Amino acid sequence: MVFSGGSDAGKLMTEPTDDPATFQRKSSKYVNKSERFLLKDRQFSRQYAHLYTVRLSLMGHKVIEAAKNKWDDVPVKKLFELKPGERCAIIGTLFKHMELQPSILKEISKEHDLLPLPPREKYIDEADQLILEDELQRIHLIGNLDVHTAITGTIMAVLGMEHEDQPGKFQVEDFCYQTLPQQPDLPKLETDRYVVFISGLDFGSNTYNPIATQLMSDMLTGNLGMVFTYVYAIHVFGAVPNQSIYCEFFR
């Protein structure tokens, strides 16, 4: 695609010219590697517990390595190996117990014409608790770990101990995660390349505004703006539509 602009392009008012400046859109090789993320069939027999178990088995040894590097000679124990008063590190999957989390009971109440649960503005509460699970057991976490920033499903290591007067609760002193793997070297580009992420157009809704779509099209095809706009447009080689380009009915 070729973009054209006069020699005085960039000015609000210019006279027509017979010698327009041209810009050739840059090309780039593209390989689609998203196949492994596509859902080819729906398997309702798979539960989150299975995913967490596989995740723990694959990432557990990396988290153990990170824990040993951070805490030196502190022993790493399984939950069934814990002894009251012994300072150690434990590895597992974090679970955030949320009192206000939506429940399947809400759907059942609708089916049986029971009084539905009132809608909530938020699902976090001061009564939320953190639990660490491994392959066999689980234990409550207390201490130096913020429950409001924690996320269910995180594989992590925590340092601390189980006190004799608080059985079933692990007092956390510190925590760590798997260290980031070494990133492969990326090829160096002679010029910049851009990918456009498109959202918020709301196709099919009552509030759909065609002007927004036209402006986006004009910008990407080089029919909007001045010379510096063309320079960015010629380096766009791909567009990724977000789900929010459609109204809620089509999602």
C-alpha positions in Angstrom: 0.0 0.0 0.0 1.3 3.4 -0.9 0.5 6.6 1.1 0.7 10.0 -0.7 1.1 13.5 0.7 2.2 16.7 -0.8 5.6 18.4 -0.2 3.8 20.8 2.1 2.0 18.0 3.9 1.8 18.7 7.6 0.1 22.0 7.2 -3.6 22.5 7.8 -4.2 24.3 4.4 -2.0 23.4 1.4 -2.4 23.8 -2.3 -2.7 20.8 -4.6 0.6 19.5 -5.9 1.7 17.3 -8.8 4.7 15.9 -6.9 3.2 14.0 -3.9 5.4 12.3 -1.3 4.9 8.6 -1.3 5.3 6.1 1.6 5.4 2.4 1.1 3.9 0.2 3.8 6.6 -2.1 5.4 6.1 -5.8 5.1 6.9 -8.4 7.8 6.9 -12.2 8.0 4.2 -13.6 10.3 3.9 -17.1 11.7 0.7 -18.1 13.6 1.7 -20.1 16.6 -1.6 -19.9 18.5 -2.8 -23.4 17.6 -1.9 -24.8 21.0 -4.1 -22.3 22.8 -7.2 -23.0 20.7 -10.0 -25.1 22.3 -10.8 -27.7 19.8 -13.4 -29.5 21.9 -15.2 -28.8 25.2 -14.2 -31.1 28.0 -16.4 -30.5 31.1 -14.8 -33.3 33.0 -11.6 -31.3 33.4 -11.5 -29.3 36.6 -9.2 -26.6 38.0 -7.8 -29.1 40.5 -6.3 -31.1 37.6 -4.7 -27.9 36.1 -3.2 -26.9 39.5 -1.8 -30.4 40.0 0.0 -30.4 36.7 1.2 -26.9 37.2 2.6 -27.8 40.6 4.4 -30.9 39.2 6.0 -28.8 36.4 6.9 -25.7 38.4 7.6 -27.2 41.8 11.3 -27.9 41.3 11.9 -24.5 39.9 10.2 -22.9 42.9 12.3 -25.1 45.2 15.4 -23.9 43.5 14.4 -20.3 43.9 13.6 -20.9 47.6 17.1 -22.4 48.2 18.8 -19.6 46.4 16.9 -17.0 48.5 17.0 -18.6 51.9 20.2 -20.6 51.7 20.2 -23.6 54.1 16.5 -23.5 55.2 15.0 -26.9 54.6 12.2 -27.3 52.2 9.4 -29.6 53.6 6.2 -31.2 52.4 3.1 -30.3 54.3 2.9 -33.7 56.0 6.5 -33.3 57.2 5.8 -30.1 59.1 6.7 -30.1 62.8 5.5 -27.4 65.2 8.2 -24.9 66.0 10.4 -25.9 63.1 11.4 -23.1 60.7 11.3 -24.2 57.1 10.0 -23.5 53.6 7.0 -25.1 52.0 5.9 -25.3 48.4 2.4 -25.4 47.0 -0.5 -23.9 45.1 -2.1 -20.8 46.6 -5.8 -20.8 47.2 -7.7 -17.6 48.1 -10.9 -18.4 50.1 -13.3 -15.6 49.4 -16.5 -15.4 51.5 -18.3 -13.3 48.9 -17.2 -15.3 45.8 -20.1 -16.1 43.5 -21.5 -19.6 44.0 -23.3 -22.2 42.0 -26.0 -22.0 44.7 -27.1 -18.7 43.0 -27.9 -20.6 39.8 -29.8 -23.3 41.7 -31.8 -20.7 43.6 -33.0 -19.3 40.2 -34.0 -22.7 38.9 -36.1 -23.4 42.0 -37.6 -19.9 42.3 -35.8 -19.2 45.6 -34.8 -15.8 46.7 -31.6 -15.0 44.7 -28.5 -13.6 46.3 -28.3 -9.8 46.1 -25.7 -8.5 43.6 -22.5 -7.2 45.0 -20.2 -4.3 44.0 -17.1 -6.3 45.1 -16.2 -9.8 46.1 -13.3 -9.2 48.4 -13.7 -9.1 52.2 -11.7 -8.7 55.3 -12.6 -12.3 56.2 -10.8 -13.7 53.1 -8.2 -16.3 53.9 -5.1 -17.8 52.1 -4.5 -21.5 52.0 -1.5 -23.4 50.5 -2.1 -26.8 49.0 0.3 -29.5 47.8 -0.4 -33.0 46.5 -1.7 -34.3 49.8 -2.6 -31.6 52.3 -3.5 -27.9 52.8 -2.6 -25.4 55.5 -3.8 -21.9 56.3 -1.3 -19.0 55.8 -1.1 -16.1 58.2 1.5 -13.4 58.7 3.6 -11.5 56.1 1.4 -12.2 53.1 -1.2 -9.7 51.8 -4.5 -11.6 51.2 -5.8 -8.8 49.0 -3.0 -9.0 46.4 -2.8 -12.8 46.4 -4.2 -14.8 43.5 -5.6 -18.3 43.4 -3.5 -20.8 41.4 -0.1 -19.2 42.1 2.7 -21.7 42.7 4.9 -20.3 45.4 7.2 -21.0 48.4 6.7 -19.5 51.8 9.2 -19.3 54.7 8.1 -19.6 58.3 6.8 -22.1 60.8 3.7 -23.7 62.4 3.4 -22.7 66.0 2.3 -25.2 68.6 -0.5 -23.0 69.9 -1.8 -22.5 66.3 -2.1 -25.9 64.7 -3.1 -25.9 61.0 -1.8 -22.4 60.5 1.6 -21.5 59.0 3.2 -18.2 60.1 4.7 -16.6 57.0 8.0 -14.6 57.3 8.8 -14.3 53.6 7.8 -15.8 50.3 9.1 -16.2 46.7 8.1 -17.4 43.3 9.8 -19.1 40.4 12.6 -17.0 38.8 11.9 -15.9 35.3 13.4 -18.1 32.6 16.1 -16.7 30.3 14.5 -15.1 27.4 15.6 -16.0 23.9 17.4 -13.4 21.8 15.0 -11.6 19.5 16.1 -10.5 16.0 17.0 -6.9 15.7 14.7 -5.0 13.3 16.0 -2.2 11.0 12.8 -0.3 11.5 9.9 -0.4 14.0 6.9 -2.7 13.5 3.5 -2.1 15.1 0.5 -4.3 15.8 -2.9 -2.6 16.3 -5.2 -3.9 19.0 -8.8 -2.9 18.2 -11.5 -2.6 20.9 -14.6 -0.6 21.9 -16.3 -0.4 18.5 -19.5 -2.2 19.8 -20.7 -3.6 16.4 -24.3 -4.5 16.6 -25.2 -2.4 19.6 -27.7 0.4 19.8 -24.9 2.9 20.6 -22.7 1.8 17.6 -21.0 4.8 16.1 -19.8 4.3 12.5 -17.6 7.4 12.7 -15.3 5.6 15.1 -14.9 2.7 12.6 -14.3 5.1 9.7 -11.6 7.0 11.7 -9.9 3.7 12.5 -10.0 2.7 8.9 -8.7 6.0 7.6 -5.9 6.0 10.1 -4.7 2.5 9.2 -5.0 3.1 5.4 -3.2 6.5 5.5 -6.2 8.6 4.7 -6.1 10.5 8.0 -3.6 12.9 9.4 -0.4 14.4 8.3 3.1 13.2 7.2 4.1 12.0 10.7 0.8 10.0 10.8 1.8 8.3 7.6 5.2 7.4 9.0 3.5 5.4 11.8 0.8 3.9 9.6 3.3 2.4 7.1 4.9 0.4 10.0 1.6 -1.3 11.0 1.6 -4.8 9.7 -1.1 -6.5 11.7 -4.4 -5.9 13.6 -5.8 -7.9 16.4 -9.6 -7.3 17.1 -10.6 -7.6 20.8 -13.8 -9.2 21.8 -15.2 -5.8 22.9 -15.6 -4.8 19.2 -18.9 -6.6 19.4 -21.9 -5.7 21.6 -22.6 -8.0 24.5 -25.3 -9.9 22.6 -22.7 -11.4 20.2 -19.9 -12.2 22.8 
